[in-house]
């Protein structure tokens, strides 16, 4: 009985620990790692890598000779020709044969070797495409993660402002009861509180939706208890110099997988052109075969009886070795047309590589402009909030002693709330845009 109690207690401890662990907040790194392991699209992209590996292995194995073997048994009735004796017979007979053959390409315009090189390039391209898919997923996760942090702080601001207004409602009621303020001020502050209660509900709903967006991107089955860890951002410093867009671009073309993928695609197309050209070359192949058989009509020349199986297998065995040379002369210009199309594909691959580089440059220029604008906005809103906080403290002191109307107090309070919201938005825009620039520089996405 005691062992059952101990087992039950241990199971409860495990369940409690599991529940606590499940409710721990997620870091950005944890979200990205979880997505890399569980995202369906990444798994599908990984399958493309597996297919490319199989194609590469198959192209290497194709260099080896092909080997085939088989056996057959026949029953002949009536007049027929014995396949071993080549004699006509009218009697029923039986026979069997065994064979093995091998074929090997000795020269085929280097098509097989170029196919191996192309498949090696295709494998690298699929790996880089997988890296690009991971980068795109990580960027989306970072964007939604920062949106949650923004909505959480925005909700905190609305709650703080609502609590301040509730305190002012109580103070205003006391002043109105004492005759220091007209009743209209009390009604105005109540209306302000009702408006801020609505703002709090709206901001809470926005926070809930942002959590749902990230949970759905992660494909979480139960997003109800999903929470993220809020970084302090203490190590984040406002940089006066973000560098130059050209500097970021030079780093990006060396590190980002989409550029490498376009380069590998061009190399693959160039190998396709070599493979197609190889079809114009003569091809030389070698073949070898071995065969033997048995027939109940094959007689021993000395005894006149049916030759025993062992002797027949040795007597009827045959081995051959042959070479075949094929020279293409005219095939309706199909090969030359294929070469022309392959050259067009190579040219298109060069255009595609140039297009990817140009698109990357435009994205970096836009990201650099966004980061610079968010930096200036962050600096400006920081000064604005500092000034409006001082103005609100002064307005609050005047309102508490009854020398400022509730209308003027609400104006000062709303201005401060708006400025804090703008500062919050500028802060997260700056964080996200600088992380985008770091990403283009090849620095992993993180919020530390």
C-alpha positions in Angstrom: 0.0 0.0 0.0 2.9 2.4 0.8 4.5 1.8 -2.6 1.3 2.8 -4.3 1.2 6.0 -2.3 4.8 6.8 -3.2 4.1 6.1 -6.9 1.1 8.4 -6.7 3.0 11.1 -5.1 5.8 10.9 -7.7 3.2 11.1 -10.5 1.7 14.2 -8.9 5.1 15.8 -8.7 5.8 15.1 -12.3 2.4 16.4 -13.4 2.8 19.6 -11.4 6.3 20.2 -12.8 5.0 19.5 -16.3 2.2 22.0 -15.8 4.5 24.7 -14.4 7.0 24.1 -17.3 4.2 24.4 -19.8 3.2 27.7 -18.4 6.7 29.2 -18.4 7.0 32.2 -20.7 8.5 31.7 -24.2 11.6 33.5 -25.3 12.1 34.6 -28.8 14.8 32.0 -29.2 12.5 29.4 -27.9 9.7 30.3 -30.3 12.1 30.2 -33.2 13.6 26.8 -32.2 10.1 25.3 -31.7 9.0 26.5 -35.1 12.1 25.1 -36.8 11.3 21.7 -35.3 7.5 21.7 -35.9 6.7 23.9 -38.8 5.0 21.9 -41.6 6.3 24.1 -44.4 9.9 23.6 -43.2 9.3 19.9 -43.0 8.0 20.0 -46.6 11.1 21.9 -47.6 13.3 19.3 -45.9 11.6 16.7 -48.1 12.9 18.5 -51.2 16.4 18.2 -49.7 15.9 14.5 -49.3 14.8 14.2 -52.9 17.9 16.1 -54.1 20.1 13.7 -52.1 18.4 10.7 -53.7 18.9 12.2 -57.2 22.6 12.8 -56.4 23.1 9.2 -55.2 21.3 7.9 -58.2 23.5 9.8 -60.6 26.6 8.5 -58.9 25.3 4.9 -59.0 24.6 5.3 -62.7 28.3 5.2 -63.4 28.4 1.6 -62.4 27.6 -1.2 -64.8 24.0 -2.4 -65.0 23.7 -6.1 -64.1 20.7 -8.3 -64.9 20.1 -12.0 -64.8 17.2 -14.4 -65.4 16.1 -17.9 -66.1 13.4 -19.6 -68.0 11.9 -23.0 -68.5 9.9 -24.2 -71.6 7.7 -27.1 -72.5 7.3 -27.8 -76.2 4.6 -29.9 -77.8 4.5 -31.1 -81.4 6.8 -30.0 -84.1 9.3 -27.4 -82.8 13.0 -26.3 -82.9 15.1 -27.1 -79.9 16.8 -23.8 -78.9 20.0 -25.7 -77.8 20.4 -28.3 -80.6 18.7 -26.3 -83.3 17.0 -29.5 -84.5 13.5 -30.1 -85.5 11.6 -32.5 -83.4 8.0 -33.8 -83.3 8.2 -35.2 -79.8 7.4 -33.4 -76.6 10.4 -31.8 -75.0 11.4 -29.6 -72.1 14.3 -27.1 -71.6 15.7 -24.4 -69.4 18.1 -21.6 -69.7 20.0 -19.2 -67.4 21.6 -15.9 -68.3 23.4 -12.9 -66.8 24.3 -9.7 -68.7 26.1 -6.5 -67.9 26.1 -3.1 -69.7 28.2 -0.1 -69.1 28.6 3.4 -70.7 32.3 4.1 -71.5 31.8 7.5 -73.0 28.6 9.6 -73.4 29.8 13.1 -73.9 30.5 13.5 -70.2 26.7 13.6 -69.6 26.9 11.4 -66.6 29.7 13.4 -64.9 27.9 16.7 -65.6 24.7 15.2 -64.2 26.5 14.4 -61.0 27.9 17.9 -60.7 24.5 19.4 -61.5 22.8 17.3 -58.8 25.5 18.3 -56.3 24.6 21.9 -57.1 20.9 21.2 -56.8 21.4 19.7 -53.4 23.2 22.8 -52.2 20.5 25.0 -53.7 17.8 23.0 -51.8 19.8 23.5 -48.6 20.0 27.2 -49.2 16.3 27.4 -50.0 15.7 25.6 -46.6 17.8 28.2 -44.9 15.8 31.0 -46.6 12.6 29.5 -45.4 13.9 29.4 -41.9 15.0 33.0 -42.1 11.6 34.1 -43.4 9.9 32.2 -40.6 12.2 33.7 -37.9 11.5 37.2 -39.2 7.8 36.6 -39.0 8.1 35.2 -35.5 10.2 38.2 -34.4 7.7 40.6 -35.9 4.7 39.0 -34.1 6.8 38.6 -30.9 7.6 42.3 -30.8 3.9 43.1 -31.6 3.0 41.2 -28.4 5.5 43.2 -26.4 4.2 46.4 -27.8 0.6 45.5 -27.1 1.5 44.4 -23.5 3.2 47.8 -22.8 0.4 49.6 -24.5 -2.1 47.8 -22.3 0.0 48.7 -19.2 -0.2 52.3 -20.2 -4.0 52.2 -20.5 -4.3 50.5 -17.2 -2.1 53.1 -15.5 -4.0 55.9 -17.0 -7.3 54.3 -16.0 -6.1 53.9 -12.4 -5.1 57.6 -12.3 -8.4 58.7 -13.6 -10.3 56.6 -11.0 -8.3 58.3 -8.3 -9.2 61.7 -9.8 -12.9 60.7 -9.9 -12.8 60.1 -6.2 -11.0 63.4 -5.5 -13.3 65.3 -7.8 -16.4 63.9 -6.0 -15.0 65.1 -2.7 -14.3 68.5 -4.1 -17.8 68.7 -5.6 -19.4 67.6 -2.4 -17.4 70.3 -0.6 -18.5 72.9 -3.1 -15.0 73.6 -4.4 -15.8 72.4 -7.9 -19.0 72.4 -10.0 -20.8 69.2 -10.6 -20.0 69.4 -14.3 -16.4 68.7 -13.6 -17.4 65.5 -11.9 -19.5 64.4 -14.9 -16.6 65.2 -17.3 -14.1 63.2 -15.3 -16.6 60.3 -15.2 -16.9 60.5 -19.0 -13.1 60.4 -19.2 -13.0 57.3 -17.0 -15.6 55.6 -19.2 -13.6 56.4 -22.3 -10.4 55.0 -20.7 -12.2 51.9 -19.7 -13.1 51.4 -23.3 -9.5 52.0 -24.3 -8.3 49.4 -21.8 -10.8 46.8 -23.2 -9.6 47.5 -26.8 -5.9 47.3 -25.9 -6.5 44.0 -24.0 -8.3 42.6 -27.1 -5.4 43.7 -29.3 -3.0 41.9 -26.9 -5.1 38.7 -27.0 -5.2 38.8 -30.9 -1.5 39.3 -31.1 -0.9 36.3 -28.9 -3.3 34.3 -31.1 -1.4 35.3 -34.2 1.9 34.1 -32.9 0.4 30.9 -31.4 -1.1 30.1 -34.8 2.2 30.8 -36.6 3.8 28.3 -34.2 1.0 25.8 -34.8 0.3 25.5 -31.0 -2.6 23.2 -30.3 -3.6 25.0 -27.1 -2.7 28.7 -27.2 -4.7 29.6 -24.1 -1.7 29.5 -21.6 0.8 30.8 -24.2 2.8 33.7 -22.8 6.1 35.3 -23.9 9.0 36.6 -21.9 9.3 40.3 -21.8 12.9 41.4 -22.3 14.2 44.5 -20.3 16.0 45.9 -23.4 18.5 47.3 -21.0 21.4 46.4 -23.3 19.8 48.1 -26.3 21.6 51.4 -27.0 20.4 54.1 -29.3 23.0 54.3 -32.0 23.6 57.7 -33.7 25.3 56.0 -36.6 23.6 53.0 -38.3 26.2 52.6 -41.0 25.5 52.8 -44.7 23.1 50.9 -46.9 26.0 49.8 -49.2 27.9 48.4 -46.2 24.9 46.3 -45.2 24.3 45.2 -48.8 27.9 44.0 -49.2 27.5 41.8 -46.1 24.1 40.6 -47.3 25.1 39.3 -50.7 27.8 37.2 -48.9 25.5 35.7 -46.2 21.8 35.6 -47.3 20.7 32.3 -48.8 18.4 33.8 -51.5 21.5 35.3 -53.3 23.4 32.0 -52.9 20.3 30.1 -54.2 20.1 32.2 -57.3 23.9 31.7 -57.9 23.5 28.0 -57.5 20.5 27.9 -59.8 22.6 29.6 -62.5 25.3 27.1 -62.1 22.8 24.3 -62.4 21.5 25.7 -65.6 25.0 25.9 -67.0 25.5 22.2 -66.2 22.2 21.5 -68.0 23.7 23.2 -71.0 26.8 21.0 -70.9 24.6 17.9 -70.5 22.6 18.8 -73.6 25.7 19.5 -75.6 27.0 16.1 -74.6 24.1 14.6 -76.7 26.0 15.7 -79.9 29.0 13.5 -79.0 29.4 9.9 -80.0 28.7 7.4 -77.3 30.6 4.2 -76.6 29.2 1.4 -74.5 30.3 -2.1 -73.5 28.1 -5.1 -72.9 28.9 -8.6 -71.6 26.7 -11.7 -71.2 26.9 -15.3 -70.0 24.3 -17.9 -70.6 23.7 -21.7 -70.4 20.8 -24.1 -70.6 19.4 -27.6 -70.5 17.3 -29.7 -73.0 16.1 -33.2 -72.7 16.7 -33.6 -76.5 20.5 -32.9 -76.2 22.3 -36.3 -76.5 25.7 -37.5 -75.5 27.6 -38.2 -78.7 29.3 -41.3 -77.3 26.4 -42.9 -75.4 23.5 -41.6 -77.4 21.6 -40.9 -74.1 20.4 -37.5 -72.8 23.4 -35.6 -71.6 23.4 -35.1 -67.8 22.7 -31.6 -66.4 26.2 -30.8 -65.3 27.7 -31.7 -68.7 24.9 -29.7 -70.5 25.5 -26.6 -68.4 29.2 -26.7 -69.4 28.6 -27.7 -73.0 25.9 -25.1 -73.8 27.6 -22.2 -71.9 28.4 -19.1 -73.9 30.1 -15.8 -73.0 30.1 -12.6 -75.1 31.8 -9.2 -74.9 30.8 -6.5 -77.2 31.2 -2.7 -77.8 28.8 -0.4 -79.4 29.5 3.0 -80.9 26.7 5.4 -81.6 27.3 8.6 -83.7 24.4 11.1 -83.9 24.1 12.4 -87.4 20.7 13.9 -87.8 17.7 13.7 -85.4 15.4 16.4 -86.7 17.5 19.1 -85.0 16.0 18.2 -81.7 19.4 18.2 -79.9 20.4 21.6 -81.3 17.0 23.0 -80.4 17.5 21.7 -76.9 20.9 23.4 -76.8 19.4 26.7 -77.9 16.7 26.5 -75.2 19.4 25.6 -72.6 21.4 28.7 -73.6 18.2 30.8 -73.2 17.7 29.3 -69.7 21.2 30.2 -68.7 20.6 33.8 -69.9 17.4 33.9 -67.9 19.3 32.5 -64.9 21.7 35.4 -65.1 18.8 37.9 -65.3 17.2 36.2 -62.3 20.4 36.5 -60.3 20.6 40.2 -61.1 17.0 40.6 -60.2 17.5 39.0 -56.8 20.5 41.2 -56.1 18.6 44.3 -57.2 15.6 43.3 -55.1 17.9 42.7 -52.1 19.4 46.2 -52.5 16.0 47.8 -52.6 14.9 45.9 -49.5 18.1 47.0 -47.6 17.7 50.6 -48.7 14.1 50.6 -47.5 15.1 48.9 -44.2 17.9 51.4 -43.7 15.5 54.3 -44.4 13.0 52.8 -41.9 15.6 52.3 -39.3 16.9 55.9 -39.7 13.4 57.3 -39.5 12.5 55.2 -36.5 15.7 56.4 -34.8 14.8 60.1 -35.3 11.2 59.5 -34.2 12.4 57.7 -31.1 14.7 60.6 -30.1 11.9 63.2 -30.8 9.2 61.3 -28.9 11.6 60.7 -25.9 12.0 64.5 -25.5 8.2 65.0 -26.0 7.3 62.5 -23.3 9.7 64.0 -20.9 8.3 67.5 -21.4 4.7 66.3 -21.3 5.3 64.3 -18.1 6.5 67.5 -16.4 3.5 69.4 -17.8 1.1 66.8 -16.5 2.6 66.7 -13.0 2.1 70.5 -12.9 -1.5 70.2 -14.2 -2.3 67.4 -11.7 -1.1 69.6 -8.8 -3.3 72.5 -9.9 -6.3 70.1 -10.5 -5.9 68.6 -7.0 -6.2 72.1 -5.3 -9.1 73.1 -7.6 -7.5 75.8 -9.7 -7.6 73.8 -12.9 -10.8 72.6 -14.7 -11.3 68.9 -15.4 -11.3 69.7 -19.1 -7.8 71.2 -19.0 -6.7 68.3 -16.8 -8.0 65.7 -19.3 -6.3 67.6 -22.2 -3.0 67.4 -20.4 -3.5 63.7 -19.5 -4.6 62.7 -23.0 -1.6 64.5 -24.5 0.7 62.5 -22.2 -1.0 59.3 -23.0 -0.8 59.9 -26.7 2.9 60.8 -26.5 3.7 57.7 -24.4 1.9 55.5 -27.0 3.9 57.2 -29.8 7.1 56.7 -27.8 6.2 53.0 -27.3 5.6 52.6 -31.0 8.8 54.4 -32.0 10.7 52.2 -29.5 9.5 48.9 -31.0 9.8 50.2 -34.6 13.5 51.1 -33.8 14.1 47.7 -32.2 12.6 45.8 -35.1 14.2 47.9 -37.9 17.7 47.6 -36.3 17.2 43.9 -36.0 16.3 43.7 -39.7 19.6 45.5 -40.5 21.5 43.1 -38.2 19.8 40.2 -40.1 21.0 41.5 -43.4 24.5 41.7 -41.9 24.3 38.0 -41.0 23.6 38.4 -37.3 21.1 36.0 -35.9 17.8 37.5 -34.7 17.7 38.0 -30.9 16.3 40.5 -28.4 19.2 40.4 -26.0 
